[in-house]
Every structure is written in C-alpha cells, then in structure tokens.
Amino acid sequence: MVAIITILMALLIPAITSTQSALQITRGAQGMADIVSLSRQTALARNRVIALRIYRKTDATNFFAYQMVLLEEDGTEQARRLNRLPDGVVISGNGLHSMGMGATSPTNLPGGVSAAYAEVRFRRDGSVDLGSGTNWYVSIMRDSSTAKEVPENFVVIVLEPEAGTARILQP
C-alpha cells in the first residue's frame, strides 16, 4: 500500500508543480494586461499622459514589477501602487523575448531597492507613444527560463500603439 502511494506521489508532484507554475505566469500576465488597460482608460478619462513603468533591479536584466504614473502638466508625477509579479515570474529583459525594454532610467523603490525602469507613455487620446506601426511586446515567464531561446511556458503581451490596447498570446 505504501509503495503504491509513493509511486502515485512521484507521478503527481511534477504535474502539480507544472500547473502551479503555469497559473503564476498567467496571473502575472493578466495583471500586466490589466494595468495596460487601466493606464489607457486613465489617460482618456483624465486627459493626461500616463506612464507605465516596468522595473528591474539595477544588477538584473529581467523586470519584476510595474506601476502606473500620472504625469501632470506642471511636471509632477503621481505614482500609483507598485505591482509585483508572482514569485519566480519575470518580464524577460532578453531581446529575443521582449521588444521595447531597452533604455532604462535609474530610480529608488520603497524599501531602498535600487532599480531602473523602462517606460511606455499613453497619450491623452489613449494611443501609445511608440511610433506608427511599431508593436511593443513583453514575454512573461519563469525567471529560470529567460536564458532559453524558446522557454517551456510563457505568455506574450502585445501592445498595439494606435489603440493602446493589449493582447495576451499564450501558446
């Protein structure tokens, strides 16, 4: 009896771990798509430029958090809540997986975390300042998968510049 239970456990644990990992990636992607939608809606409703900032630690290549920032006409900024991706899930900083994550600006996050961010700006009309016909996309995956050319499990979020809308692509 114990042998049967041991064999079943050995077979089930990898499947459960894989499913949990996939759910974390999906949750991270949905949160990112939601903040894209909220940023666009806020730009339209408030008639303000909104920045969506995606943060990485200064000594890392992958991004771990994102935040919406209202850019006021007088140059001040109103930062909203910092959203972190689930543990072990990142937005890949690898150029094979994400486009538009190149230039970053240094900053300090709460708790004294030294970070840098990439930024996408939503215009007052809801469009995105990327240039005509240029799609911005990011890949969300396990931190351990970012060095691979094709990760085992990932989600791509594509931002269409003219509409400012996000599409989630999950193979």
Backbone torsions as a table, in degrees:
resi	resn	phi	psi	omega
1	MET	NA	-45.6	179.2
2	VAL	-63.1	-36.9	180.0
3	ALA	-64.5	-40.3	179.3
4	ILE	-65.0	-44.1	178.7
5	ILE	-62.9	-41.1	179.6
6	THR	-63.7	-42.1	179.2
7	ILE	-65.9	-43.3	177.8
8	LEU	-61.7	-42.0	178.7
9	MET	-62.9	-41.6	-179.8
10	ALA	-63.4	-32.1	179.3
11	LEU	-81.5	-33.8	-174.4
12	LEU	-83.8	-33.0	-175.2
13	ILE	-60.3	-46.1	177.3
14	PRO	-61.6	-37.4	179.4
15	ALA	-66.1	-41.2	179.3
16	ILE	-66.5	-42.8	179.4
17	THR	-62.8	-42.6	179.2
18	SER	-64.2	-41.9	178.8
19	THR	-65.4	-42.3	178.6
20	GLN	-62.9	-41.2	178.0
21	SER	-62.3	-43.7	179.2
22	ALA	-63.3	-39.4	178.9
23	LEU	-65.5	-38.5	178.1
24	GLN	-65.4	-41.1	178.4
25	ILE	-63.9	-44.9	178.9
26	THR	-62.6	-42.1	178.2
27	ARG	-62.7	-41.5	177.6
28	GLY	-63.8	-41.4	179.6
29	ALA	-66.8	-41.0	-179.9
30	GLN	-65.7	-39.4	176.8
31	GLY	-62.2	-41.1	178.4
32	MET	-66.1	-44.1	178.0
33	ALA	-63.6	-36.7	178.6
34	ASP	-64.7	-40.4	-178.8
35	ILE	-71.9	-29.6	173.7
36	VAL	-63.5	-47.2	179.5
37	SER	-62.6	-44.5	179.2
38	LEU	-63.5	-39.7	179.1
39	SER	-62.9	-44.1	178.5
40	ARG	-63.2	-48.1	-179.2
41	GLN	-62.3	-39.2	179.7
42	THR	-68.0	-39.8	177.5
43	ALA	-60.0	-42.7	179.3
44	LEU	-69.1	-47.6	-174.4
45	ALA	-68.6	-37.8	-176.7
46	ARG	-97.6	-4.5	-178.3
47	ASN	54.7	46.7	-178.2
48	ARG	-133.1	155.2	172.5
49	VAL	-78.0	133.2	-179.9
50	ILE	-118.4	133.2	176.2
51	ALA	-102.9	134.7	170.7
52	LEU	-106.2	113.2	-177.1
53	ARG	-105.4	136.5	-179.9
54	ILE	-119.9	122.5	-168.9
55	TYR	-104.2	145.2	169.6
56	ARG	-133.8	153.2	174.0
57	LYS	-69.0	147.7	-173.3
58	THR	-61.3	-24.8	-179.6
59	ASP	-97.7	14.2	-177.2
60	ALA	-124.5	162.2	176.3
61	THR	-102.8	-22.1	-177.5
62	ASN	-95.1	152.4	-176.0
63	PHE	-99.3	141.6	-172.8
64	PHE	-121.7	-10.6	-175.1
65	ALA	-151.7	164.3	179.0
66	TYR	-147.3	158.8	-174.5
67	GLN	-157.3	141.8	174.2
68	MET	-93.2	136.5	-179.3
69	VAL	-130.9	124.3	175.5
70	LEU	-82.3	125.9	179.5
71	LEU	-101.7	110.0	-177.3
72	GLU	-80.5	159.0	-178.3
73	GLU	-64.2	-28.0	-179.5
74	ASP	-82.9	5.5	177.5
75	GLY	93.6	-7.6	178.4
76	THR	-78.7	161.0	-179.4
77	GLU	-124.8	141.2	174.2
78	GLN	-117.7	100.0	-178.8
79	ALA	-80.6	135.7	175.0
80	ARG	-90.0	-176.1	-176.8
81	ARG	-59.1	136.7	175.7
82	LEU	-77.0	125.1	-179.7
83	ASN	-106.0	126.4	178.4
84	ARG	-102.0	145.7	174.2
85	LEU	-72.6	158.2	177.3
86	PRO	-57.3	154.6	-180.0
87	ASP	-53.1	131.6	177.7
88	GLY	81.7	-3.1	180.0
89	VAL	-107.2	136.1	-178.0
90	VAL	-137.6	162.8	166.5
91	ILE	-93.8	121.3	-174.0
92	SER	-65.2	133.6	173.6
93	GLY	-93.4	0.4	179.3
94	ASN	-72.3	125.9	-178.6
95	GLY	-59.3	-20.5	175.9
96	LEU	-70.6	-28.4	-172.5
97	HIS	-103.3	-25.9	-173.9
98	SER	-138.4	138.9	178.7
99	MET	-118.3	136.6	179.2
100	GLY	96.7	13.8	-178.0
101	MET	-108.4	19.1	-174.0
102	GLY	-69.1	-77.3	-173.6
103	ALA	-70.3	134.0	178.1
104	THR	-129.9	154.8	178.0
105	SER	-116.5	138.7	-179.5
106	PRO	-74.7	150.2	177.5
107	THR	-162.0	171.6	172.8
108	ASN	-118.8	133.1	179.0
109	LEU	-97.3	164.6	176.3
110	PRO	-53.5	143.2	-177.7
111	GLY	87.8	8.0	177.5
112	GLY	75.6	18.8	179.5
113	VAL	-76.2	120.1	176.6
114	SER	-79.6	123.0	-173.6
115	ALA	-138.9	172.2	172.3
116	ALA	-135.6	155.0	-179.3
117	TYR	-136.1	150.8	168.3
118	ALA	-101.7	151.0	-172.4
119	GLU	-135.6	140.1	171.4
120	VAL	-121.4	132.2	-178.9
121	ARG	-107.6	130.0	174.6
122	PHE	-94.5	126.2	179.6
123	ARG	-76.9	171.0	-179.2
124	ARG	-61.1	-25.3	179.5
125	ASP	-90.8	5.7	178.1
126	GLY	90.4	-10.1	177.8
127	SER	-77.2	171.8	-176.3
128	VAL	-115.9	141.0	-177.6
129	ASP	-81.9	73.9	179.3
130	LEU	-120.3	-12.8	-172.7
131	GLY	97.1	145.2	-175.2
132	SER	-62.5	134.1	175.7
133	GLY	76.0	3.5	179.9
134	THR	-99.5	118.6	175.4
135	ASN	-93.0	140.2	176.2
136	TRP	-105.1	136.0	177.7
137	TYR	-144.1	151.9	176.6
138	VAL	-132.4	150.5	176.8
139	SER	-112.5	130.2	179.0
140	ILE	-108.3	128.1	-173.8
141	MET	-157.6	178.0	174.0
142	ARG	-68.2	144.9	179.6
143	ASP	-57.5	-34.9	-178.1
144	SER	-72.5	-9.8	-176.6
145	SER	-98.9	-6.7	-170.5
146	THR	-68.6	-22.6	179.9
147	ALA	-80.9	-14.5	-178.1
148	LYS	-82.3	145.6	178.7
149	GLU	-65.0	-43.8	175.9
150	VAL	-126.7	105.2	-179.8
151	PRO	-68.4	160.2	-179.4
152	GLU	-66.8	-39.9	-175.8
153	ASN	-142.2	129.3	-179.2
154	PHE	-161.0	165.1	175.1
155	VAL	-131.5	138.2	176.8
156	VAL	-111.0	133.1	173.8
157	ILE	-111.0	123.0	-179.3
158	VAL	-107.8	128.7	178.4
159	LEU	-105.1	119.4	179.2
160	GLU	-89.8	118.1	-169.2
161	PRO	-65.0	-38.7	-176.7
162	GLU	-67.5	-40.7	-178.3
163	ALA	-92.8	-23.1	-176.7
164	GLY	72.3	20.8	-178.1
165	THR	-102.8	155.3	-179.8
166	ALA	-109.1	141.7	172.1
167	ARG	-118.1	137.7	176.8
168	ILE	-99.8	124.8	177.1
169	LEU	-116.2	121.3	-179.4
170	GLN	-131.5	110.7	-178.8
171	PRO	-69.2	NA	NA
